[in-house]
Amino acid sequence: MTPPDPQQVAEIAPDITLRCDKCKRKQSYPRSVDPSIPARVATIVVSRCDRCDNGDFGTEWWLDANGKEVVND
Ligand SMILES: [Zn+2]
């Protein structure tokens, strides 16, 4: 087991990946668009994107660079 590289963990990508959980489509989302999103969030997963939208209420959740869910506190 290799411990996580602190340098790598601290690095913040300029874009957040927006991923649709339904069609797996990925989009890039500039972090500057929503400064309220914590810096450790690397990916936003949405239950459906604009293409998959069927009118129901969609949900979204956040993942960090390691794929772990980020809980906003
Ligand atoms: Zn989709």
N, CA, C, O and the ligand as a Tripos MOL2 file, in Angstrom:
@<TRIPOS>MOLECULE
protein
  293   291    74     0     0
PROTEIN
NO_CHARGES

@<TRIPOS>ATOM
      1 N           0.8290   -1.2020    0.0000 N.3       1 MET1
      2 CA          0.0000    0.0000    0.0000 C.3       1 MET1
      3 C           0.8630    1.2520    0.0000 C.2       1 MET1
      4 O           1.8120    1.3630    0.7760 O.2       1 MET1
      5 N           0.5310    2.1760   -0.8620 N.am      2 THR2
      6 CA          1.2690    3.4310   -0.9280 C.3       2 THR2
      7 C           0.4220    4.5330   -0.2980 C.2       2 THR2
      8 O          -0.7440    4.7020   -0.6550 O.2       2 THR2
      9 N           0.9940    5.2670    0.6220 N.am      3 PRO3
     10 CA          0.2160    6.3860    1.1930 C.3       3 PRO3
     11 C          -0.0350    7.4480    0.1250 C.2       3 PRO3
     12 O           0.7810    7.6070   -0.7830 O.2       3 PRO3
     13 N          -1.1530    8.1810    0.2180 N.am      4 PRO4
     14 CA         -1.4290    9.2070   -0.7920 C.3       4 PRO4
     15 C          -0.3690   10.3010   -0.7890 C.2       4 PRO4
     16 O           0.0940   10.7410    0.2630 O.2       4 PRO4
     17 N          -0.0070   10.7150   -1.9550 N.am      5 ASP5
     18 CA          0.9780   11.7850   -2.1140 C.3       5 ASP5
     19 C           0.3250   13.1110   -1.7210 C.2       5 ASP5
     20 O          -0.6180   13.5450   -2.3830 O.2       5 ASP5
     21 N           0.8060   13.7670   -0.6560 N.am      6 PRO6
     22 CA          0.1680   15.0150   -0.2050 C.3       6 PRO6
     23 C           0.1490   16.0970   -1.2790 C.2       6 PRO6
     24 O          -0.7830   16.8970   -1.3630 O.2       6 PRO6
     25 N           1.1880   16.1050   -2.0900 N.am      7 GLN7
     26 CA          1.2630   17.0870   -3.1760 C.3       7 GLN7
     27 C           0.0900   16.8980   -4.1490 C.2       7 GLN7
     28 O          -0.5380   17.8530   -4.6080 O.2       7 GLN7
     29 N          -0.1690   15.6270   -4.4340 N.am      8 GLN8
     30 CA         -1.2210   15.3240   -5.3930 C.3       8 GLN8
     31 C          -2.6060   15.6170   -4.8130 C.2       8 GLN8
     32 O          -3.4980   16.1040   -5.5080 O.2       8 GLN8
     33 N          -2.7600   15.3120   -3.5330 N.am      9 VAL9
     34 CA         -4.0440   15.5450   -2.8750 C.3       9 VAL9
     35 C          -4.3530   17.0420   -2.8310 C.2       9 VAL9
     36 O          -5.5020   17.4580   -2.9810 O.2       9 VAL9
     37 N          -3.3020   17.8430   -2.6220 N.am     10 ALA10
     38 CA         -3.5010   19.2770   -2.4830 C.3      10 ALA10
     39 C          -3.7910   19.9580   -3.8220 C.2      10 ALA10
     40 O          -4.3130   21.0720   -3.8640 O.2      10 ALA10
     41 N          -3.4520   19.2840   -4.8950 N.am     11 GLU11
     42 CA         -3.6300   19.9070   -6.2030 C.3      11 GLU11
     43 C          -5.1150   20.0480   -6.5440 C.2      11 GLU11
     44 O          -5.8920   19.1040   -6.3970 O.2      11 GLU11
     45 N          -5.4850   21.2180   -6.9900 N.am     12 ILE12
     46 CA         -6.8840   21.4730   -7.3240 C.3      12 ILE12
     47 C          -7.0030   21.6860   -8.8310 C.2      12 ILE12
     48 O          -6.3840   22.5820   -9.4050 O.2      12 ILE12
     49 N          -7.8090   20.8460   -9.4430 N.am     13 ALA13
     50 CA         -8.0140   20.9790  -10.8820 C.3      13 ALA13
     51 C          -8.8510   22.2180  -11.1750 C.2      13 ALA13
     52 O          -9.7590   22.5390  -10.4090 O.2      13 ALA13
     53 N          -8.5630   22.9210  -12.2690 N.am     14 PRO14
     54 CA         -9.3270   24.1280  -12.5830 C.3      14 PRO14
     55 C         -10.7670   23.8330  -12.9870 C.2      14 PRO14
     56 O         -11.6370   24.7000  -12.9070 O.2      14 PRO14
     57 N         -11.0050   22.6060  -13.4200 N.am     15 ASP15
     58 CA        -12.3600   22.2490  -13.8420 C.3      15 ASP15
     59 C         -12.8990   21.1050  -12.9970 C.2      15 ASP15
     60 O         -12.1530   20.2300  -12.5600 O.2      15 ASP15
     61 N         -14.1810   21.1280  -12.7810 N.am     16 ILE16
     62 CA        -14.8770   20.0260  -12.1190 C.3      16 ILE16
     63 C         -15.4930   19.1660  -13.2250 C.2      16 ILE16
     64 O         -16.0130   19.6870  -14.2120 O.2      16 ILE16
     65 N         -15.4300   17.8600  -13.0480 N.am     17 THR17
     66 CA        -16.0730   16.9700  -14.0130 C.3      17 THR17
     67 C         -17.5290   16.7760  -13.6110 C.2      17 THR17
     68 O         -17.8420   16.4270  -12.4720 O.2      17 THR17
     69 N         -18.3950   17.0100  -14.5640 N.am     18 LEU18
     70 CA        -19.8230   16.8150  -14.3480 C.3      18 LEU18
     71 C         -20.2010   15.5170  -15.0530 C.2      18 LEU18
     72 O         -20.0860   15.4210  -16.2750 O.2      18 LEU18
     73 N         -20.6470   14.5290  -14.3020 N.am     19 ARG19
     74 CA        -20.9100   13.2200  -14.8980 C.3      19 ARG19
     75 C         -22.3680   12.8250  -14.7000 C.2      19 ARG19
     76 O         -22.9280   12.9430  -13.6100 O.2      19 ARG19
     77 N         -22.9590   12.3530  -15.7890 N.am     20 CYS20
     78 CA        -24.3350   11.8820  -15.7150 C.3      20 CYS20
     79 C         -24.3210   10.4120  -15.3290 C.2      20 CYS20
     80 O         -23.6800    9.6000  -15.9950 O.2      20 CYS20
     81 N         -25.0290   10.0640  -14.2490 N.am     21 ASP21
     82 CA        -25.0420    8.6930  -13.7710 C.3      21 ASP21
     83 C         -25.8340    7.7830  -14.7100 C.2      21 ASP21
     84 O         -25.6700    6.5630  -14.6790 O.2      21 ASP21
     85 N         -26.6690    8.3610  -15.5230 N.am     22 LYS22
     86 CA        -27.5380    7.5610  -16.3880 C.3      22 LYS22
     87 C         -26.8520    7.2230  -17.7130 C.2      22 LYS22
     88 O         -26.7720    6.0510  -18.0810 O.2      22 LYS22
     89 N         -26.3540    8.2340  -18.4350 N.am     23 CYS23
     90 CA        -25.7650    7.9660  -19.7450 C.3      23 CYS23
     91 C         -24.2430    7.9940  -19.6980 C.2      23 CYS23
     92 O         -23.5840    7.7520  -20.7090 O.2      23 CYS23
     93 N         -23.6730    8.2930  -18.5070 N.am     24 LYS24
     94 CA        -22.2270    8.3240  -18.2800 C.3      24 LYS24
     95 C         -21.5230    9.4290  -19.0700 C.2      24 LYS24
     96 O         -20.2960    9.4330  -19.1720 O.2      24 LYS24
     97 N         -22.2870   10.3550  -19.6210 N.am     25 ARG25
     98 CA        -21.6830   11.4640  -20.3440 C.3      25 ARG25
     99 C         -20.9350   12.3590  -19.3650 C.2      25 ARG25
    100 O         -21.4000   12.6170  -18.2550 O.2      25 ARG25
    101 N         -19.7760   12.8220  -19.7970 N.am     26 LYS26
    102 CA        -18.9790   13.6890  -18.9410 C.3      26 LYS26
    103 C         -18.8660   15.0630  -19.5650 C.2      26 LYS26
    104 O         -18.6940   15.2050  -20.7750 O.2      26 LYS26
    105 N         -18.9650   16.0640  -18.7200 N.am     27 GLN27
    106 CA        -18.7670   17.4240  -19.1720 C.3      27 GLN27
    107 C         -17.7930   18.0950  -18.2180 C.2      27 GLN27
    108 O         -17.6350   17.6850  -17.0680 O.2      27 GLN27
    109 N         -17.1580   19.1140  -18.7140 N.am     28 SER28
    110 CA        -16.2460   19.8720  -17.8860 C.3      28 SER28
    111 C         -16.9450   21.1340  -17.4160 C.2      28 SER28
    112 O         -17.6900   21.7710  -18.1610 O.2      28 SER28
    113 N         -16.6910   21.4760  -16.1750 N.am     29 TYR29
    114 CA        -17.4260   22.5600  -15.5500 C.3      29 TYR29
    115 C         -16.4210   23.4400  -14.8280 C.2      29 TYR29
    116 O         -15.8280   23.0100  -13.8390 O.2      29 TYR29
    117 N         -16.2180   24.6630  -15.3020 N.am     30 PRO30
    118 CA        -15.2040   25.5120  -14.6570 C.3      30 PRO30
    119 C         -15.5640   25.7840  -13.2010 C.2      30 PRO30
    120 O         -16.6920   26.1630  -12.8850 O.2      30 PRO30
    121 N         -14.6050   25.5870  -12.3390 N.am     31 ARG31
    122 CA        -14.8020   25.7780  -10.9060 C.3      31 ARG31
    123 C         -15.2780   27.1980  -10.5880 C.2      31 ARG31
    124 O         -16.0230   27.4150   -9.6320 O.2      31 ARG31
    125 N         -14.8410   28.1520  -11.3960 N.am     32 SER32
    126 CA        -15.1610   29.5590  -11.1380 C.3      32 SER32
    127 C         -16.6550   29.8440  -11.2810 C.2      32 SER32
    128 O         -17.1460   30.8550  -10.7800 O.2      32 SER32
    129 N         -17.3870   28.9450  -11.9720 N.am     33 VAL33
    130 CA        -18.8220   29.1680  -12.1660 C.3      33 VAL33
    131 C         -19.5720   29.0970  -10.8370 C.2      33 VAL33
    132 O         -20.5490   29.8160  -10.6250 O.2      33 VAL33
    133 N         -19.1070   28.2270   -9.9520 N.am     34 ASP34
    134 CA        -19.7800   28.0610   -8.6680 C.3      34 ASP34
    135 C         -18.7700   28.0060   -7.5240 C.2      34 ASP34
    136 O         -18.3530   26.9270   -7.1040 O.2      34 ASP34
    137 N         -18.3810   29.1820   -7.0230 N.am     35 PRO35
    138 CA        -17.3430   29.2310   -5.9780 C.3      35 PRO35
    139 C         -17.7780   28.5960   -4.6620 C.2      35 PRO35
    140 O         -16.9450   28.3700   -3.7850 O.2      35 PRO35
    141 N         -19.0720   28.3050   -4.5110 N.am     36 SER36
    142 CA        -19.5370   27.7140   -3.2500 C.3      36 SER36
    143 C         -19.2050   26.2310   -3.1640 C.2      36 SER36
    144 O         -19.3060   25.6370   -2.0900 O.2      36 SER36
    145 N         -18.8120   25.6280   -4.2760 N.am     37 ILE37
    146 CA        -18.4490   24.2130   -4.2510 C.3      37 ILE37
    147 C         -17.0790   24.0600   -3.5920 C.2      37 ILE37
    148 O         -16.1170   24.7110   -4.0000 O.2      37 ILE37
    149 N         -16.9870   23.1970   -2.5680 N.am     38 PRO38
    150 CA        -15.7040   23.0360   -1.8720 C.3      38 PRO38
    151 C         -14.5900   22.6070   -2.8260 C.2      38 PRO38
    152 O         -14.8220   21.8680   -3.7830 O.2      38 PRO38
    153 N         -13.3770   23.0860   -2.5460 N.am     39 ALA39
    154 CA        -12.2380   22.8260   -3.4270 C.3      39 ALA39
    155 C         -11.9240   21.3490   -3.5570 C.2      39 ALA39
    156 O         -11.3680   20.9220   -4.5690 O.2      39 ALA39
    157 N         -12.2730   20.5590   -2.5430 N.am     40 ARG40
    158 CA        -11.9340   19.1300   -2.6130 C.3      40 ARG40
    159 C         -12.8680   18.3480   -3.5250 C.2      40 ARG40
    160 O         -12.6270   17.1720   -3.7990 O.2      40 ARG40
    161 N         -13.9260   18.9870   -3.9930 N.am     41 VAL41
    162 CA        -14.8300   18.3070   -4.9210 C.3      41 VAL41
    163 C         -14.1970   18.2490   -6.2950 C.2      41 VAL41
    164 O         -13.8520   19.2840   -6.8650 O.2      41 VAL41
    165 N         -14.0380   17.0340   -6.8420 N.am     42 ALA42
    166 CA        -13.4430   16.8650   -8.1670 C.3      42 ALA42
    167 C         -14.4860   16.5090   -9.2130 C.2      42 ALA42
    168 O         -14.3270   16.8280  -10.3920 O.2      42 ALA42
    169 N         -15.5470   15.8500   -8.7830 N.am     43 THR43
    170 CA        -16.5740   15.3770   -9.7110 C.3      43 THR43
    171 C         -17.9580   15.6220   -9.1260 C.2      43 THR43
    172 O         -18.2030   15.3640   -7.9480 O.2      43 THR43
    173 N         -18.8420   16.1160   -9.9510 N.am     44 ILE44
    174 CA        -20.2470   16.2030   -9.5670 C.3      44 ILE44
    175 C         -20.9950   15.1600  -10.3890 C.2      44 ILE44
    176 O         -20.9730   15.1920  -11.6200 O.2      44 ILE44
    177 N         -21.6520   14.2420   -9.7010 N.am     45 VAL45
    178 CA        -22.4480   13.2290  -10.3980 C.3      45 VAL45
    179 C         -23.9020   13.6600  -10.3380 C.2      45 VAL45
    180 O         -24.4240   13.9770   -9.2690 O.2      45 VAL45
    181 N         -24.5480   13.6690  -11.4860 N.am     46 VAL46
    182 CA        -25.9680   14.0130  -11.5180 C.3      46 VAL46
    183 C         -26.7480   12.7690  -11.9270 C.2      46 VAL46
    184 O         -26.2850   11.9830  -12.7550 O.2      46 VAL46
    185 N         -27.9350   12.5920  -11.3450 N.am     47 SER47
    186 CA        -28.7070   11.3850  -11.6410 C.3      47 SER47
    187 C         -29.1930   11.4060  -13.0880 C.2      47 SER47
    188 O         -29.4140   10.3520  -13.6840 O.2      47 SER47
    189 N         -29.3570   12.5850  -13.6490 N.am     48 ARG48
    190 CA        -29.6850   12.6890  -15.0740 C.3      48 ARG48
    191 C         -29.2490   14.0600  -15.5760 C.2      48 ARG48
    192 O         -29.3780   15.0670  -14.8810 O.2      48 ARG48
    193 N         -28.7350   14.0710  -16.7920 N.am     49 CYS49
    194 CA        -28.3010   15.3310  -17.3790 C.3      49 CYS49
    195 C         -29.4300   15.9400  -18.2030 C.2      49 CYS49
    196 O         -30.5490   15.4260  -18.2090 O.2      49 CYS49
    197 N         -29.1380   17.0130  -18.8830 N.am     50 ASP50
    198 CA        -30.1950   17.6660  -19.6740 C.3      50 ASP50
    199 C         -30.7410   16.7470  -20.7700 C.2      50 ASP50
    200 O         -31.9040   16.8700  -21.1560 O.2      50 ASP50
    201 N         -29.9230   15.8400  -21.2660 N.am     51 ARG51
    202 CA        -30.3820   14.9080  -22.3010 C.3      51 ARG51
    203 C         -31.2500   13.8050  -21.7350 C.2      51 ARG51
    204 O         -32.1900   13.3490  -22.3870 O.2      51 ARG51
    205 N         -30.9360   13.3710  -20.5110 N.am     52 CYS52
    206 CA        -31.6700   12.2660  -19.8930 C.3      52 CYS52
    207 C         -32.8780   12.7540  -19.1150 C.2      52 CYS52
    208 O         -33.6780   11.9450  -18.6440 O.2      52 CYS52
    209 N         -33.0190   14.0440  -18.9740 N.am     53 ASP53
    210 CA        -34.0600   14.6120  -18.1220 C.3      53 ASP53
    211 C         -35.4440   14.1500  -18.5650 C.2      53 ASP53
    212 O         -35.8410   14.3470  -19.7140 O.2      53 ASP53
    213 N         -36.1620   13.5400  -17.6450 N.am     54 ASN54
    214 CA        -37.5150   13.0800  -17.9690 C.3      54 ASN54
    215 C         -38.5670   13.8370  -17.1700 C.2      54 ASN54
    216 O         -39.7240   13.4230  -17.0970 O.2      54 ASN54
    217 N         -38.1540   14.9470  -16.5760 N.am     55 GLY55
    218 CA        -39.1010   15.7810  -15.8520 C.3      55 GLY55
    219 C         -39.1420   15.5040  -14.3650 C.2      55 GLY55
    220 O         -39.6390   16.3240  -13.5940 O.2      55 GLY55
    221 N         -38.6220   14.3520  -13.9510 N.am     56 ASP56
    222 CA        -38.5770   14.0610  -12.5250 C.3      56 ASP56
    223 C         -37.4860   14.8790  -11.8620 C.2      56 ASP56
    224 O         -36.5860   15.4040  -12.5170 O.2      56 ASP56
    225 N         -37.5890   14.9710  -10.5640 N.am     57 PHE57
    226 CA        -36.5630   15.6830   -9.8100 C.3      57 PHE57
    227 C         -35.2720   14.8760   -9.8060 C.2      57 PHE57
    228 O         -35.2600   13.7080   -9.4170 O.2      57 PHE57
    229 N         -34.1980   15.5000  -10.2360 N.am     58 GLY58
    230 CA        -32.9140   14.8180  -10.2530 C.3      58 GLY58
    231 C         -32.1200   15.1270   -9.0010 C.2      58 GLY58
    232 O         -32.3590   16.1290   -8.3270 O.2      58 GLY58
    233 N         -31.1800   14.2620   -8.7010 N.am     59 THR59
    234 CA        -30.3130   14.5160   -7.5620 C.3      59 THR59
    235 C         -28.8780   14.5950   -8.0400 C.2      59 THR59
    236 O         -28.5480   14.1380   -9.1350 O.2      59 THR59
    237 N         -28.0400   15.1700   -7.2220 N.am     60 GLU60
    238 CA        -26.6230   15.2090   -7.5390 C.3      60 GLU60
    239 C         -25.8200   14.9630   -6.2720 C.2      60 GLU60
    240 O         -26.2830   15.2480   -5.1670 O.2      60 GLU60
    241 N         -24.6340   14.4420   -6.4380 N.am     61 TRP61
    242 CA        -23.7570   14.2810   -5.2840 C.3      61 TRP61
    243 C         -22.3400   14.5460   -5.7280 C.2      61 TRP61
    244 O         -22.0330   14.5490   -6.9200 O.2      61 TRP61
    245 N         -21.4800   14.7700   -4.7490 N.am     62 TRP62
    246 CA        -20.1190   15.2090   -5.0220 C.3      62 TRP62
    247 C         -19.1140   14.1160   -4.6830 C.2      62 TRP62
    248 O         -19.2700   13.3870   -3.7030 O.2      62 TRP62
    249 N         -18.0920   14.0200   -5.5040 N.am     63 LEU63
    250 CA        -17.0050   13.0880   -5.2440 C.3      63 LEU63
    251 C         -15.6880   13.8550   -5.2080 C.2      63 LEU63
    252 O         -15.5020   14.8380   -5.9240 O.2      63 LEU63
    253 N         -14.7720   13.3780   -4.3500 N.am     64 ASP64
    254 CA        -13.4480   13.9900   -4.3580 C.3      64 ASP64
    255 C         -12.5650   13.2820   -5.3910 C.2      64 ASP64
    256 O         -13.0340   12.4100   -6.1230 O.2      64 ASP64
    257 N         -11.3030   13.6560   -5.4440 N.am     65 ALA65
    258 CA        -10.4020   13.1240   -6.4670 C.3      65 ALA65
    259 C         -10.2060   11.6130   -6.3250 C.2      65 ALA65
    260 O          -9.7930   10.9490   -7.2760 O.2      65 ALA65
    261 N         -10.5000   11.0700   -5.1450 N.am     66 ASN66
    262 CA        -10.3580    9.6370   -4.9240 C.3      66 ASN66
    263 C         -11.6680    8.8860   -5.1260 C.2      66 ASN66
    264 O         -11.7450    7.6800   -4.8910 O.2      66 ASN66
    265 N         -12.6930    9.6070   -5.5630 N.am     67 GLY67
    266 CA        -13.9720    8.9620   -5.8130 C.3      67 GLY67
    267 C         -14.8190    8.7610   -4.5730 C.2      67 GLY67
    268 O         -15.8030    8.0230   -4.6000 O.2      67 GLY67
    269 N         -14.4390    9.4170   -3.4860 N.am     68 LYS68
    270 CA        -15.2160    9.3050   -2.2520 C.3      68 LYS68
    271 C         -16.2180   10.4520   -2.1860 C.2      68 LYS68
    272 O         -15.9420   11.5710   -2.6200 O.2      68 LYS68
    273 N         -17.3690   10.1470   -1.6380 N.am     69 GLU69
    274 CA        -18.4040   11.1710   -1.5730 C.3      69 GLU69
    275 C         -18.0000   12.2900   -0.6130 C.2      69 GLU69
    276 O         -17.4970   12.0400    0.4820 O.2      69 GLU69
    277 N         -18.2330   13.5280   -1.0490 N.am     70 VAL70
    278 CA        -17.9530   14.7050   -0.2310 C.3      70 VAL70
    279 C         -19.2710   15.1720    0.3740 C.2      70 VAL70
    280 O         -20.2420   15.4270   -0.3380 O.2      70 VAL70
    281 N         -19.2890   15.2790    1.6860 N.am     71 VAL71
    282 CA        -20.4890   15.7690    2.3690 C.3      71 VAL71
    283 C         -20.2360   17.2210    2.7570 C.2      71 VAL71
    284 O         -19.2660   17.5320    3.4500 O.2      71 VAL71
    285 N         -21.1040   18.0880    2.3100 N.am     72 ASN72
    286 CA        -20.9520   19.5060    2.6030 C.3      72 ASN72
    287 C         -21.3630   19.7840    4.0380 C.2      72 ASN72
    288 O         -22.4900   19.4840    4.4320 O.2      72 ASN72
    289 N         -20.4640   20.3530    4.8160 N.am     73 ASP73
    290 CA        -20.8060   20.6430    6.2060 C.3      73 ASP73
    291 C         -20.4980   22.0760    6.6000 C.2      73 ASP73
    292 O         -20.7340   22.4670    7.7430 O.2      73 ASP73
    293 ZN        -27.3390   11.7540  -19.2890 Zn       74 ZN74
@<TRIPOS>BOND
     1     1     2 1
     2     2     3 1
     3     3     4 2
     4     3     5 am
     5     5     6 1
     6     6     7 1
     7     7     8 2
     8     7     9 am
     9     9    10 1
    10    10    11 1
    11    11    12 2
    12    11    13 am
    13    13    14 1
    14    14    15 1
    15    15    16 2
    16    15    17 am
    17    17    18 1
    18    18    19 1
    19    19    20 2
    20    19    21 am
    21    21    22 1
    22    22    23 1
    23    23    24 2
    24    23    25 am
    25    25    26 1
    26    26    27 1
    27    27    28 2
    28    27    29 am
    29    29    30 1
    30    30    31 1
    31    31    32 2
    32    31    33 am
    33    33    34 1
    34    34    35 1
    35    35    36 2
    36    35    37 am
    37    37    38 1
    38    38    39 1
    39    39    40 2
    40    39    41 am
    41    41    42 1
    42    42    43 1
    43    43    44 2
    44    43    45 am
    45    45    46 1
    46    46    47 1
    47    47    48 2
    48    47    49 am
    49    49    50 1
    50    50    51 1
    51    51    52 2
    52    51    53 am
    53    53    54 1
    54    54    55 1
    55    55    56 2
    56    55    57 am
    57    57    58 1
    58    58    59 1
    59    59    60 2
    60    59    61 am
    61    61    62 1
    62    62    63 1
    63    63    64 2
    64    63    65 am
    65    65    66 1
    66    66    67 1
    67    67    68 2
    68    67    69 am
    69    69    70 1
    70    70    71 1
    71    71    72 2
    72    71    73 am
    73    73    74 1
    74    74    75 1
    75    75    76 2
    76    75    77 am
    77    77    78 1
    78    78    79 1
    79    79    80 2
    80    79    81 am
    81    81    82 1
    82    82    83 1
    83    83    84 2
    84    83    85 am
    85    85    86 1
    86    86    87 1
    87    87    88 2
    88    87    89 am
    89    89    90 1
    90    90    91 1
    91    91    92 2
    92    91    93 am
    93    93    94 1
    94    94    95 1
    95    95    96 2
    96    95    97 am
    97    97    98 1
    98    98    99 1
    99    99   100 2
   100    99   101 am
   101   101   102 1
   102   102   103 1
   103   103   104 2
   104   103   105 am
   105   105   106 1
   106   106   107 1
   107   107   108 2
   108   107   109 am
   109   109   110 1
   110   110   111 1
   111   111   112 2
   112   111   113 am
   113   113   114 1
   114   114   115 1
   115   115   116 2
   116   115   117 am
   117   117   118 1
   118   118   119 1
   119   119   120 2
   120   119   121 am
   121   121   122 1
   122   122   123 1
   123   123   124 2
   124   123   125 am
   125   125   126 1
   126   126   127 1
   127   127   128 2
   128   127   129 am
   129   129   130 1
   130   130   131 1
   131   131   132 2
   132   131   133 am
   133   133   134 1
   134   134   135 1
   135   135   136 2
   136   135   137 am
   137   137   138 1
   138   138   139 1
   139   139   140 2
   140   139   141 am
   141   141   142 1
   142   142   143 1
   143   143   144 2
   144   143   145 am
   145   145   146 1
   146   146   147 1
   147   147   148 2
   148   147   149 am
   149   149   150 1
   150   150   151 1
   151   151   152 2
   152   151   153 am
   153   153   154 1
   154   154   155 1
   155   155   156 2
   156   155   157 am
   157   157   158 1
   158   158   159 1
   159   159   160 2
   160   159   161 am
   161   161   162 1
   162   162   163 1
   163   163   164 2
   164   163   165 am
   165   165   166 1
   166   166   167 1
   167   167   168 2
   168   167   169 am
   169   169   170 1
   170   170   171 1
   171   171   172 2
   172   171   173 am
   173   173   174 1
   174   174   175 1
   175   175   176 2
   176   175   177 am
   177   177   178 1
   178   178   179 1
   179   179   180 2
   180   179   181 am
   181   181   182 1
   182   182   183 1
   183   183   184 2
   184   183   185 am
   185   185   186 1
   186   186   187 1
   187   187   188 2
   188   187   189 am
   189   189   190 1
   190   190   191 1
   191   191   192 2
   192   191   193 am
   193   193   194 1
   194   194   195 1
   195   195   196 2
   196   195   197 am
   197   197   198 1
   198   198   199 1
   199   199   200 2
   200   199   201 am
   201   201   202 1
   202   202   203 1
   203   203   204 2
   204   203   205 am
   205   205   206 1
   206   206   207 1
   207   207   208 2
   208   207   209 am
   209   209   210 1
   210   210   211 1
   211   211   212 2
   212   211   213 am
   213   213   214 1
   214   214   215 1
   215   215   216 2
   216   215   217 am
   217   217   218 1
   218   218   219 1
   219   219   220 2
   220   219   221 am
   221   221   222 1
   222   222   223 1
   223   223   224 2
   224   223   225 am
   225   225   226 1
   226   226   227 1
   227   227   228 2
   228   227   229 am
   229   229   230 1
   230   230   231 1
   231   231   232 2
   232   231   233 am
   233   233   234 1
   234   234   235 1
   235   235   236 2
   236   235   237 am
   237   237   238 1
   238   238   239 1
   239   239   240 2
   240   239   241 am
   241   241   242 1
   242   242   243 1
   243   243   244 2
   244   243   245 am
   245   245   246 1
   246   246   247 1
   247   247   248 2
   248   247   249 am
   249   249   250 1
   250   250   251 1
   251   251   252 2
   252   251   253 am
   253   253   254 1
   254   254   255 1
   255   255   256 2
   256   255   257 am
   257   257   258 1
   258   258   259 1
   259   259   260 2
   260   259   261 am
   261   261   262 1
   262   262   263 1
   263   263   264 2
   264   263   265 am
   265   265   266 1
   266   266   267 1
   267   267   268 2
   268   267   269 am
   269   269   270 1
   270   270   271 1
   271   271   272 2
   272   271   273 am
   273   273   274 1
   274   274   275 1
   275   275   276 2
   276   275   277 am
   277   277   278 1
   278   278   279 1
   279   279   280 2
   280   279   281 am
   281   281   282 1
   282   282   283 1
   283   283   284 2
   284   283   285 am
   285   285   286 1
   286   286   287 1
   287   287   288 2
   288   287   289 am
   289   289   290 1
   290   290   291 1
   291   291   292 2
@<TRIPOS>SUBSTRUCTURE
     1 MET1         2 RESIDUE 1 A MET
     2 THR2         6 RESIDUE 1 A THR
     3 PRO3        10 RESIDUE 1 A PRO
     4 PRO4        14 RESIDUE 1 A PRO
     5 ASP5        18 RESIDUE 1 A ASP
     6 PRO6        22 RESIDUE 1 A PRO
     7 GLN7        26 RESIDUE 1 A GLN
     8 GLN8        30 RESIDUE 1 A GLN
     9 VAL9        34 RESIDUE 1 A VAL
    10 ALA10       38 RESIDUE 1 A ALA
    11 GLU11       42 RESIDUE 1 A GLU
    12 ILE12       46 RESIDUE 1 A ILE
    13 ALA13       50 RESIDUE 1 A ALA
    14 PRO14       54 RESIDUE 1 A PRO
    15 ASP15       58 RESIDUE 1 A ASP
    16 ILE16       62 RESIDUE 1 A ILE
    17 THR17       66 RESIDUE 1 A THR
    18 LEU18       70 RESIDUE 1 A LEU
    19 ARG19       74 RESIDUE 1 A ARG
    20 CYS20       78 RESIDUE 1 A CYS
    21 ASP21       82 RESIDUE 1 A ASP
    22 LYS22       86 RESIDUE 1 A LYS
    23 CYS23       90 RESIDUE 1 A CYS
    24 LYS24       94 RESIDUE 1 A LYS
    25 ARG25       98 RESIDUE 1 A ARG
    26 LYS26      102 RESIDUE 1 A LYS
    27 GLN27      106 RESIDUE 1 A GLN
    28 SER28      110 RESIDUE 1 A SER
    29 TYR29      114 RESIDUE 1 A TYR
    30 PRO30      118 RESIDUE 1 A PRO
    31 ARG31      122 RESIDUE 1 A ARG
    32 SER32      126 RESIDUE 1 A SER
    33 VAL33      130 RESIDUE 1 A VAL
    34 ASP34      134 RESIDUE 1 A ASP
    35 PRO35      138 RESIDUE 1 A PRO
    36 SER36      142 RESIDUE 1 A SER
    37 ILE37      146 RESIDUE 1 A ILE
    38 PRO38      150 RESIDUE 1 A PRO
    39 ALA39      154 RESIDUE 1 A ALA
    40 ARG40      158 RESIDUE 1 A ARG
    41 VAL41      162 RESIDUE 1 A VAL
    42 ALA42      166 RESIDUE 1 A ALA
    43 THR43      170 RESIDUE 1 A THR
    44 ILE44      174 RESIDUE 1 A ILE
    45 VAL45      178 RESIDUE 1 A VAL
    46 VAL46      182 RESIDUE 1 A VAL
    47 SER47      186 RESIDUE 1 A SER
    48 ARG48      190 RESIDUE 1 A ARG
    49 CYS49      194 RESIDUE 1 A CYS
    50 ASP50      198 RESIDUE 1 A ASP
    51 ARG51      202 RESIDUE 1 A ARG
    52 CYS52      206 RESIDUE 1 A CYS
    53 ASP53      210 RESIDUE 1 A ASP
    54 ASN54      214 RESIDUE 1 A ASN
    55 GLY55      218 RESIDUE 1 A GLY
    56 ASP56      222 RESIDUE 1 A ASP
    57 PHE57      226 RESIDUE 1 A PHE
    58 GLY58      230 RESIDUE 1 A GLY
    59 THR59      234 RESIDUE 1 A THR
    60 GLU60      238 RESIDUE 1 A GLU
    61 TRP61      242 RESIDUE 1 A TRP
    62 TRP62      246 RESIDUE 1 A TRP
    63 LEU63      250 RESIDUE 1 A LEU
    64 ASP64      254 RESIDUE 1 A ASP
    65 ALA65      258 RESIDUE 1 A ALA
    66 ASN66      262 RESIDUE 1 A ASN
    67 GLY67      266 RESIDUE 1 A GLY
    68 LYS68      270 RESIDUE 1 A LYS
    69 GLU69      274 RESIDUE 1 A GLU
    70 VAL70      278 RESIDUE 1 A VAL
    71 VAL71      282 RESIDUE 1 A VAL
    72 ASN72      286 RESIDUE 1 A ASN
    73 ASP73      290 RESIDUE 1 A ASP
    74 ZN74       293 GROUP 0 **** ****
